[in-house]
């Protein structure tokens, strides 16, 4: 049974961009901020002290299992 919260394709893309940003994170006020905020509410992202979105450990896990998965 699927126990993970569903992520829309736009949110999966935002999570991928967030992971690609690495330790720099993603600034606020970008077009994908609604998705980044949704990821924050689900625990996959957080706001750093300099007001940038950062990926959390659970966000990295979700990215690894849902986005980096290769289809056979």
HTML snippet that shows the backbone in 3Dmol.js (N, CA, C, O; Angstrom):
<script src="https://3Dmol.org/build/3Dmol-min.js"></script>
<div id="view" style="width:600px;height:400px;position:relative"></div>
<script>
const pdb = `
ATOM      1  N   UNK A   1       0.845  -1.187   0.000  1.00  0.00           N
ATOM      2  CA  UNK A   1       0.000   0.000   0.000  1.00  0.00           C
ATOM      3  C   UNK A   1       0.884   1.241   0.000  1.00  0.00           C
ATOM      4  O   UNK A   1       1.919   1.287   0.664  1.00  0.00           O
ATOM      5  N   UNK A   2       0.458   2.233  -0.750  1.00  0.00           N
ATOM      6  CA  UNK A   2       1.210   3.473  -0.883  1.00  0.00           C
ATOM      7  C   UNK A   2       0.932   4.360   0.324  1.00  0.00           C
ATOM      8  O   UNK A   2      -0.210   4.759   0.555  1.00  0.00           O
ATOM      9  N   UNK A   3       1.975   4.670   1.096  1.00  0.00           N
ATOM     10  CA  UNK A   3       1.809   5.480   2.303  1.00  0.00           C
ATOM     11  C   UNK A   3       2.392   6.882   2.171  1.00  0.00           C
ATOM     12  O   UNK A   3       2.255   7.698   3.083  1.00  0.00           O
ATOM     13  N   UNK A   4       3.035   7.167   1.054  1.00  0.00           N
ATOM     14  CA  UNK A   4       3.655   8.470   0.851  1.00  0.00           C
ATOM     15  C   UNK A   4       2.618   9.493   0.379  1.00  0.00           C
ATOM     16  O   UNK A   4       1.693   9.140  -0.352  1.00  0.00           O
ATOM     17  N   UNK A   5       2.765  10.760   0.791  1.00  0.00           N
ATOM     18  CA  UNK A   5       1.857  11.780   0.270  1.00  0.00           C
ATOM     19  C   UNK A   5       2.092  11.978  -1.229  1.00  0.00           C
ATOM     20  O   UNK A   5       3.233  11.944  -1.690  1.00  0.00           O
ATOM     21  N   UNK A   6       1.025  12.182  -1.978  1.00  0.00           N
ATOM     22  CA  UNK A   6       1.127  12.351  -3.420  1.00  0.00           C
ATOM     23  C   UNK A   6       1.750  13.696  -3.750  1.00  0.00           C
ATOM     24  O   UNK A   6       1.423  14.705  -3.126  1.00  0.00           O
ATOM     25  N   UNK A   7       2.643  13.713  -4.724  1.00  0.00           N
ATOM     26  CA  UNK A   7       3.227  14.956  -5.214  1.00  0.00           C
ATOM     27  C   UNK A   7       2.821  15.157  -6.668  1.00  0.00           C
ATOM     28  O   UNK A   7       3.015  14.276  -7.506  1.00  0.00           O
ATOM     29  N   UNK A   8       2.259  16.317  -6.956  1.00  0.00           N
ATOM     30  CA  UNK A   8       1.935  16.679  -8.340  1.00  0.00           C
ATOM     31  C   UNK A   8       3.239  16.753  -9.135  1.00  0.00           C
ATOM     32  O   UNK A   8       4.316  16.885  -8.555  1.00  0.00           O
ATOM     33  N   UNK A   9       3.141  16.669 -10.437  1.00  0.00           N
ATOM     34  CA  UNK A   9       4.345  16.697 -11.268  1.00  0.00           C
ATOM     35  C   UNK A   9       5.105  18.013 -11.115  1.00  0.00           C
ATOM     36  O   UNK A   9       6.334  18.025 -11.178  1.00  0.00           O
ATOM     37  N   UNK A  10       4.392  19.117 -10.916  1.00  0.00           N
ATOM     38  CA  UNK A  10       5.077  20.401 -10.718  1.00  0.00           C
ATOM     39  C   UNK A  10       5.882  20.387  -9.418  1.00  0.00           C
ATOM     40  O   UNK A  10       6.966  20.966  -9.353  1.00  0.00           O
ATOM     41  N   UNK A  11       5.359  19.731  -8.389  1.00  0.00           N
ATOM     42  CA  UNK A  11       6.065  19.650  -7.106  1.00  0.00           C
ATOM     43  C   UNK A  11       7.260  18.697  -7.192  1.00  0.00           C
ATOM     44  O   UNK A  11       8.290  18.928  -6.560  1.00  0.00           O
ATOM     45  N   UNK A  12       7.117  17.630  -7.975  1.00  0.00           N
ATOM     46  CA  UNK A  12       8.259  16.737  -8.186  1.00  0.00           C
ATOM     47  C   UNK A  12       9.370  17.481  -8.911  1.00  0.00           C
ATOM     48  O   UNK A  12      10.545  17.303  -8.592  1.00  0.00           O
ATOM     49  N   UNK A  13       9.014  18.307  -9.877  1.00  0.00           N
ATOM     50  CA  UNK A  13      10.009  19.116 -10.587  1.00  0.00           C
ATOM     51  C   UNK A  13      10.670  20.108  -9.643  1.00  0.00           C
ATOM     52  O   UNK A  13      11.885  20.302  -9.695  1.00  0.00           O
ATOM     53  N   UNK A  14       9.884  20.732  -8.787  1.00  0.00           N
ATOM     54  CA  UNK A  14      10.445  21.687  -7.821  1.00  0.00           C
ATOM     55  C   UNK A  14      11.381  20.975  -6.848  1.00  0.00           C
ATOM     56  O   UNK A  14      12.421  21.521  -6.480  1.00  0.00           O
ATOM     57  N   UNK A  15      11.025  19.767  -6.430  1.00  0.00           N
ATOM     58  CA  UNK A  15      11.892  18.998  -5.543  1.00  0.00           C
ATOM     59  C   UNK A  15      13.199  18.659  -6.249  1.00  0.00           C
ATOM     60  O   UNK A  15      14.264  18.709  -5.634  1.00  0.00           O
ATOM     61  N   UNK A  16      13.129  18.318  -7.518  1.00  0.00           N
ATOM     62  CA  UNK A  16      14.339  18.011  -8.277  1.00  0.00           C
ATOM     63  C   UNK A  16      15.232  19.253  -8.391  1.00  0.00           C
ATOM     64  O   UNK A  16      16.442  19.161  -8.187  1.00  0.00           O
ATOM     65  N   UNK A  17      14.650  20.403  -8.714  1.00  0.00           N
ATOM     66  CA  UNK A  17      15.432  21.642  -8.786  1.00  0.00           C
ATOM     67  C   UNK A  17      16.047  21.993  -7.435  1.00  0.00           C
ATOM     68  O   UNK A  17      17.174  22.485  -7.365  1.00  0.00           O
ATOM     69  N   UNK A  18      15.300  21.735  -6.367  1.00  0.00           N
ATOM     70  CA  UNK A  18      15.797  22.008  -5.022  1.00  0.00           C
ATOM     71  C   UNK A  18      17.002  21.130  -4.712  1.00  0.00           C
ATOM     72  O   UNK A  18      17.982  21.599  -4.133  1.00  0.00           O
ATOM     73  N   UNK A  19      16.934  19.868  -5.092  1.00  0.00           N
ATOM     74  CA  UNK A  19      18.073  18.967  -4.870  1.00  0.00           C
ATOM     75  C   UNK A  19      19.268  19.365  -5.730  1.00  0.00           C
ATOM     76  O   UNK A  19      20.411  19.270  -5.284  1.00  0.00           O
ATOM     77  N   UNK A  20      19.015  19.808  -6.955  1.00  0.00           N
ATOM     78  CA  UNK A  20      20.106  20.254  -7.819  1.00  0.00           C
ATOM     79  C   UNK A  20      20.774  21.514  -7.286  1.00  0.00           C
ATOM     80  O   UNK A  20      21.959  21.737  -7.536  1.00  0.00           O
ATOM     81  N   UNK A  21      20.037  22.335  -6.561  1.00  0.00           N
ATOM     82  CA  UNK A  21      20.594  23.576  -6.012  1.00  0.00           C
ATOM     83  C   UNK A  21      21.597  23.301  -4.899  1.00  0.00           C
ATOM     84  O   UNK A  21      22.422  24.159  -4.585  1.00  0.00           O
ATOM     85  N   UNK A  22      21.536  22.129  -4.306  1.00  0.00           N
ATOM     86  CA  UNK A  22      22.492  21.757  -3.258  1.00  0.00           C
ATOM     87  C   UNK A  22      22.395  22.642  -2.037  1.00  0.00           C
ATOM     88  O   UNK A  22      21.302  23.016  -1.611  1.00  0.00           O
ATOM     89  N   UNK A  23      23.542  22.973  -1.477  1.00  0.00           N
ATOM     90  CA  UNK A  23      23.563  23.750  -0.230  1.00  0.00           C
ATOM     91  C   UNK A  23      23.168  25.208  -0.437  1.00  0.00           C
ATOM     92  O   UNK A  23      22.862  25.907   0.529  1.00  0.00           O
ATOM     93  N   UNK A  24      23.171  25.674  -1.681  1.00  0.00           N
ATOM     94  CA  UNK A  24      22.740  27.054  -1.947  1.00  0.00           C
ATOM     95  C   UNK A  24      21.248  27.215  -1.731  1.00  0.00           C
ATOM     96  O   UNK A  24      20.789  28.292  -1.351  1.00  0.00           O
ATOM     97  N   UNK A  25      20.493  26.168  -1.967  1.00  0.00           N
ATOM     98  CA  UNK A  25      19.047  26.251  -1.829  1.00  0.00           C
ATOM     99  C   UNK A  25      18.427  27.050  -2.957  1.00  0.00           C
ATOM    100  O   UNK A  25      19.098  27.414  -3.923  1.00  0.00           O
ATOM    101  N   UNK A  26      17.139  27.318  -2.823  1.00  0.00           N
ATOM    102  CA  UNK A  26      16.390  28.090  -3.819  1.00  0.00           C
ATOM    103  C   UNK A  26      15.809  29.321  -3.135  1.00  0.00           C
ATOM    104  O   UNK A  26      15.234  29.214  -2.052  1.00  0.00           O
ATOM    105  N   UNK A  27      15.953  30.488  -3.756  1.00  0.00           N
ATOM    106  CA  UNK A  27      15.410  31.700  -3.142  1.00  0.00           C
ATOM    107  C   UNK A  27      13.893  31.723  -3.216  1.00  0.00           C
ATOM    108  O   UNK A  27      13.275  31.009  -4.006  1.00  0.00           O
ATOM    109  N   UNK A  28      13.327  32.543  -2.391  1.00  0.00           N
ATOM    110  CA  UNK A  28      11.881  32.756  -2.441  1.00  0.00           C
ATOM    111  C   UNK A  28      11.559  33.661  -3.622  1.00  0.00           C
ATOM    112  O   UNK A  28      12.456  34.185  -4.282  1.00  0.00           O
ATOM    113  N   UNK A  29      10.283  33.834  -3.875  1.00  0.00           N
ATOM    114  CA  UNK A  29       9.779  34.731  -4.919  1.00  0.00           C
ATOM    115  C   UNK A  29      10.081  34.242  -6.335  1.00  0.00           C
ATOM    116  O   UNK A  29      10.127  35.040  -7.272  1.00  0.00           O
ATOM    117  N   UNK A  30      10.285  32.936  -6.494  1.00  0.00           N
ATOM    118  CA  UNK A  30      10.408  32.370  -7.828  1.00  0.00           C
ATOM    119  C   UNK A  30       9.059  31.787  -8.228  1.00  0.00           C
ATOM    120  O   UNK A  30       8.155  31.684  -7.399  1.00  0.00           O
ATOM    121  N   UNK A  31       8.921  31.410  -9.483  1.00  0.00           N
ATOM    122  CA  UNK A  31       7.633  30.902  -9.973  1.00  0.00           C
ATOM    123  C   UNK A  31       7.221  29.613  -9.280  1.00  0.00           C
ATOM    124  O   UNK A  31       6.030  29.317  -9.182  1.00  0.00           O
ATOM    125  N   UNK A  32       8.199  28.835  -8.795  1.00  0.00           N
ATOM    126  CA  UNK A  32       7.854  27.563  -8.164  1.00  0.00           C
ATOM    127  C   UNK A  32       7.696  27.673  -6.648  1.00  0.00           C
ATOM    128  O   UNK A  32       7.663  26.651  -5.962  1.00  0.00           O
ATOM    129  N   UNK A  33       7.597  28.880  -6.118  1.00  0.00           N
ATOM    130  CA  UNK A  33       7.448  29.037  -4.668  1.00  0.00           C
ATOM    131  C   UNK A  33       6.194  28.344  -4.116  1.00  0.00           C
ATOM    132  O   UNK A  33       6.269  27.784  -3.023  1.00  0.00           O
ATOM    133  N   UNK A  34       5.052  28.350  -4.806  1.00  0.00           N
ATOM    134  CA  UNK A  34       3.908  27.606  -4.257  1.00  0.00           C
ATOM    135  C   UNK A  34       4.230  26.123  -4.059  1.00  0.00           C
ATOM    136  O   UNK A  34       3.814  25.524  -3.067  1.00  0.00           O
ATOM    137  N   UNK A  35       4.967  25.533  -4.999  1.00  0.00           N
ATOM    138  CA  UNK A  35       5.351  24.121  -4.862  1.00  0.00           C
ATOM    139  C   UNK A  35       6.382  23.951  -3.750  1.00  0.00           C
ATOM    140  O   UNK A  35       6.307  23.001  -2.971  1.00  0.00           O
ATOM    141  N   UNK A  36       7.337  24.863  -3.676  1.00  0.00           N
ATOM    142  CA  UNK A  36       8.349  24.772  -2.620  1.00  0.00           C
ATOM    143  C   UNK A  36       7.696  24.907  -1.246  1.00  0.00           C
ATOM    144  O   UNK A  36       8.091  24.227  -0.299  1.00  0.00           O
ATOM    145  N   UNK A  37       6.709  25.776  -1.141  1.00  0.00           N
ATOM    146  CA  UNK A  37       6.009  25.920   0.135  1.00  0.00           C
ATOM    147  C   UNK A  37       5.202  24.656   0.449  1.00  0.00           C
ATOM    148  O   UNK A  37       5.128  24.243   1.606  1.00  0.00           O
ATOM    149  N   UNK A  38       4.604  24.049  -0.560  1.00  0.00           N
ATOM    150  CA  UNK A  38       3.887  22.790  -0.370  1.00  0.00           C
ATOM    151  C   UNK A  38       4.862  21.699   0.096  1.00  0.00           C
ATOM    152  O   UNK A  38       4.532  20.908   0.980  1.00  0.00           O
ATOM    153  N   UNK A  39       6.060  21.659  -0.501  1.00  0.00           N
ATOM    154  CA  UNK A  39       7.082  20.700  -0.068  1.00  0.00           C
ATOM    155  C   UNK A  39       7.489  20.965   1.384  1.00  0.00           C
ATOM    156  O   UNK A  39       7.727  20.032   2.151  1.00  0.00           O
ATOM    157  N   UNK A  40       7.566  22.246   1.749  1.00  0.00           N
ATOM    158  CA  UNK A  40       7.903  22.597   3.137  1.00  0.00           C
ATOM    159  C   UNK A  40       6.838  22.094   4.094  1.00  0.00           C
ATOM    160  O   UNK A  40       7.161  21.546   5.148  1.00  0.00           O
ATOM    161  N   UNK A  41       5.578  22.271   3.743  1.00  0.00           N
ATOM    162  CA  UNK A  41       4.495  21.819   4.618  1.00  0.00           C
ATOM    163  C   UNK A  41       4.471  20.301   4.753  1.00  0.00           C
ATOM    164  O   UNK A  41       4.034  19.781   5.780  1.00  0.00           O
ATOM    165  N   UNK A  42       4.933  19.585   3.733  1.00  0.00           N
ATOM    166  CA  UNK A  42       4.973  18.127   3.785  1.00  0.00           C
ATOM    167  C   UNK A  42       6.259  17.603   4.430  1.00  0.00           C
ATOM    168  O   UNK A  42       6.408  16.395   4.614  1.00  0.00           O
ATOM    169  N   UNK A  43       7.191  18.506   4.776  1.00  0.00           N
ATOM    170  CA  UNK A  43       8.427  18.104   5.444  1.00  0.00           C
ATOM    171  C   UNK A  43       9.567  17.758   4.507  1.00  0.00           C
ATOM    172  O   UNK A  43      10.596  17.254   4.957  1.00  0.00           O
ATOM    173  N   UNK A  44       9.411  18.019   3.203  1.00  0.00           N
ATOM    174  CA  UNK A  44      10.458  17.705   2.245  1.00  0.00           C
ATOM    175  C   UNK A  44      11.409  18.875   2.029  1.00  0.00           C
ATOM    176  O   UNK A  44      12.461  18.707   1.412  1.00  0.00           O
ATOM    177  N   UNK A  45      11.059  20.040   2.520  1.00  0.00           N
ATOM    178  CA  UNK A  45      11.885  21.239   2.392  1.00  0.00           C
ATOM    179  C   UNK A  45      11.718  22.065   3.659  1.00  0.00           C
ATOM    180  O   UNK A  45      10.788  21.858   4.439  1.00  0.00           O
ATOM    181  N   UNK A  46      12.630  22.996   3.845  1.00  0.00           N
ATOM    182  CA  UNK A  46      12.533  23.929   4.978  1.00  0.00           C
ATOM    183  C   UNK A  46      13.089  25.273   4.527  1.00  0.00           C
ATOM    184  O   UNK A  46      13.753  25.366   3.494  1.00  0.00           O
ATOM    185  N   UNK A  47      12.814  26.303   5.303  1.00  0.00           N
ATOM    186  CA  UNK A  47      13.395  27.619   5.039  1.00  0.00           C
ATOM    187  C   UNK A  47      14.617  27.784   5.916  1.00  0.00           C
ATOM    188  O   UNK A  47      14.564  27.554   7.125  1.00  0.00           O
ATOM    189  N   UNK A  48      15.718  28.184   5.304  1.00  0.00           N
ATOM    190  CA  UNK A  48      16.958  28.388   6.060  1.00  0.00           C
ATOM    191  C   UNK A  48      16.929  29.759   6.734  1.00  0.00           C
ATOM    192  O   UNK A  48      15.994  30.538   6.548  1.00  0.00           O
ATOM    193  N   UNK A  49      17.956  30.036   7.511  1.00  0.00           N
ATOM    194  CA  UNK A  49      18.017  31.317   8.215  1.00  0.00           C
ATOM    195  C   UNK A  49      18.147  32.488   7.256  1.00  0.00           C
ATOM    196  O   UNK A  49      17.769  33.608   7.602  1.00  0.00           O
ATOM    197  N   UNK A  50      18.680  32.254   6.042  1.00  0.00           N
ATOM    198  CA  UNK A  50      18.775  33.333   5.054  1.00  0.00           C
ATOM    199  C   UNK A  50      17.564  33.346   4.105  1.00  0.00           C
ATOM    200  O   UNK A  50      17.621  33.913   3.014  1.00  0.00           O
ATOM    201  N   UNK A  51      16.465  32.706   4.548  1.00  0.00           N
ATOM    202  CA  UNK A  51      15.178  32.754   3.851  1.00  0.00           C
ATOM    203  C   UNK A  51      15.216  32.100   2.473  1.00  0.00           C
ATOM    204  O   UNK A  51      14.593  32.584   1.529  1.00  0.00           O
ATOM    205  N   UNK A  52      15.950  31.003   2.369  1.00  0.00           N
ATOM    206  CA  UNK A  52      16.007  30.217   1.137  1.00  0.00           C
ATOM    207  C   UNK A  52      15.488  28.818   1.442  1.00  0.00           C
ATOM    208  O   UNK A  52      15.652  28.309   2.551  1.00  0.00           O
ATOM    209  N   UNK A  53      14.864  28.209   0.449  1.00  0.00           N
ATOM    210  CA  UNK A  53      14.372  26.842   0.620  1.00  0.00           C
ATOM    211  C   UNK A  53      15.533  25.866   0.532  1.00  0.00           C
ATOM    212  O   UNK A  53      16.374  25.963  -0.361  1.00  0.00           O
ATOM    213  N   UNK A  54      15.571  24.925   1.469  1.00  0.00           N
ATOM    214  CA  UNK A  54      16.579  23.865   1.506  1.00  0.00           C
ATOM    215  C   UNK A  54      15.864  22.525   1.529  1.00  0.00           C
ATOM    216  O   UNK A  54      14.774  22.414   2.090  1.00  0.00           O
ATOM    217  N   UNK A  55      16.462  21.510   0.928  1.00  0.00           N
ATOM    218  CA  UNK A  55      15.885  20.175   0.968  1.00  0.00           C
ATOM    219  C   UNK A  55      16.181  19.548   2.330  1.00  0.00           C
ATOM    220  O   UNK A  55      17.263  19.751   2.881  1.00  0.00           O
ATOM    221  N   UNK A  56      15.248  18.801   2.868  1.00  0.00           N
ATOM    222  CA  UNK A  56      15.453  18.088   4.130  1.00  0.00           C
ATOM    223  C   UNK A  56      15.891  16.650   3.827  1.00  0.00           C
ATOM    224  O   UNK A  56      15.912  16.234   2.669  1.00  0.00           O
ATOM    225  N   UNK A  57      16.234  15.907   4.863  1.00  0.00           N
ATOM    226  CA  UNK A  57      16.614  14.511   4.669  1.00  0.00           C
ATOM    227  C   UNK A  57      15.466  13.701   4.078  1.00  0.00           C
ATOM    228  O   UNK A  57      15.686  12.862   3.204  1.00  0.00           O
ATOM    229  N   UNK A  58      14.241  13.945   4.549  1.00  0.00           N
ATOM    230  CA  UNK A  58      13.116  13.214   3.976  1.00  0.00           C
ATOM    231  C   UNK A  58      12.866  13.652   2.527  1.00  0.00           C
ATOM    232  O   UNK A  58      12.395  12.854   1.717  1.00  0.00           O
ATOM    233  N   UNK A  59      13.171  14.890   2.198  1.00  0.00           N
ATOM    234  CA  UNK A  59      13.068  15.342   0.812  1.00  0.00           C
ATOM    235  C   UNK A  59      14.095  14.659  -0.077  1.00  0.00           C
ATOM    236  O   UNK A  59      13.795  14.294  -1.214  1.00  0.00           O
ATOM    237  N   UNK A  60      15.313  14.487   0.443  1.00  0.00           N
ATOM    238  CA  UNK A  60      16.343  13.761  -0.306  1.00  0.00           C
ATOM    239  C   UNK A  60      15.934  12.311  -0.512  1.00  0.00           C
ATOM    240  O   UNK A  60      16.137  11.753  -1.590  1.00  0.00           O
ATOM    241  N   UNK A  61      15.361  11.701   0.515  1.00  0.00           N
ATOM    242  CA  UNK A  61      14.884  10.316   0.381  1.00  0.00           C
ATOM    243  C   UNK A  61      13.788  10.219  -0.667  1.00  0.00           C
ATOM    244  O   UNK A  61      13.802   9.316  -1.504  1.00  0.00           O
ATOM    245  N   UNK A  62      12.841  11.146  -0.625  1.00  0.00           N
ATOM    246  CA  UNK A  62      11.735  11.130  -1.592  1.00  0.00           C
ATOM    247  C   UNK A  62      12.258  11.342  -3.008  1.00  0.00           C
ATOM    248  O   UNK A  62      11.792  10.701  -3.950  1.00  0.00           O
ATOM    249  N   UNK A  63      13.218  12.236  -3.155  1.00  0.00           N
ATOM    250  CA  UNK A  63      13.830  12.495  -4.454  1.00  0.00           C
ATOM    251  C   UNK A  63      14.500  11.225  -4.980  1.00  0.00           C
ATOM    252  O   UNK A  63      14.370  10.889  -6.157  1.00  0.00           O
ATOM    253  N   UNK A  64      15.202  10.538  -4.118  1.00  0.00           N
ATOM    254  CA  UNK A  64      15.909   9.321  -4.510  1.00  0.00           C
ATOM    255  C   UNK A  64      14.926   8.208  -4.922  1.00  0.00           C
ATOM    256  O   UNK A  64      15.176   7.500  -5.898  1.00  0.00           O
ATOM    257  N   UNK A  65      13.830   8.051  -4.202  1.00  0.00           N
ATOM    258  CA  UNK A  65      12.924   6.946  -4.465  1.00  0.00           C
ATOM    259  C   UNK A  65      11.895   7.248  -5.559  1.00  0.00           C
ATOM    260  O   UNK A  65      11.402   6.323  -6.204  1.00  0.00           O
ATOM    261  N   UNK A  66      11.569   8.500  -5.774  1.00  0.00           N
ATOM    262  CA  UNK A  66      10.520   8.826  -6.748  1.00  0.00           C
ATOM    263  C   UNK A  66      11.037   9.467  -8.022  1.00  0.00           C
ATOM    264  O   UNK A  66      10.474   9.238  -9.093  1.00  0.00           O
ATOM    265  N   UNK A  67      12.078  10.253  -7.936  1.00  0.00           N
ATOM    266  CA  UNK A  67      12.530  11.001  -9.106  1.00  0.00           C
ATOM    267  C   UNK A  67      13.731  10.343  -9.773  1.00  0.00           C
ATOM    268  O   UNK A  67      13.825  10.323 -11.000  1.00  0.00           O
ATOM    269  N   UNK A  68      14.635   9.813  -8.984  1.00  0.00           N
ATOM    270  CA  UNK A  68      15.828   9.193  -9.556  1.00  0.00           C
ATOM    271  C   UNK A  68      15.635   7.735  -9.943  1.00  0.00           C
ATOM    272  O   UNK A  68      16.570   7.091 -10.420  1.00  0.00           O
ATOM    273  N   UNK A  69      14.444   7.215  -9.745  1.00  0.00           N
ATOM    274  CA  UNK A  69      14.151   5.818 -10.087  1.00  0.00           C
ATOM    275  C   UNK A  69      14.141   5.662 -11.607  1.00  0.00           C
ATOM    276  O   UNK A  69      13.510   6.436 -12.326  1.00  0.00           O
ATOM    277  N   UNK A  70      14.851   4.650 -12.069  1.00  0.00           N
ATOM    278  CA  UNK A  70      14.844   4.362 -13.516  1.00  0.00           C
ATOM    279  C   UNK A  70      13.787   3.319 -13.802  1.00  0.00           C
ATOM    280  O   UNK A  70      13.708   2.295 -13.123  1.00  0.00           O
ATOM    281  N   UNK A  71      12.988   3.580 -14.794  1.00  0.00           N
ATOM    282  CA  UNK A  71      11.955   2.630 -15.189  1.00  0.00           C
ATOM    283  C   UNK A  71      12.601   1.527 -16.033  1.00  0.00           C
ATOM    284  O   UNK A  71      13.413   1.801 -16.917  1.00  0.00           O
ATOM    285  N   UNK A  72      12.227   0.281 -15.747  1.00  0.00           N
ATOM    286  CA  UNK A  72      12.804  -0.864 -16.491  1.00  0.00           C
ATOM    287  C   UNK A  72      12.098  -1.080 -17.800  1.00  0.00           C
ATOM    288  O   UNK A  72      12.450  -1.993 -18.548  1.00  0.00           O
TER     289      UNK A  72
END
`;
const viewer = $3Dmol.createViewer("view");
viewer.addModel(pdb, "pdb");
viewer.setStyle({}, {cartoon: {color: "spectrum"}});
viewer.zoomTo();
viewer.render();
</script>
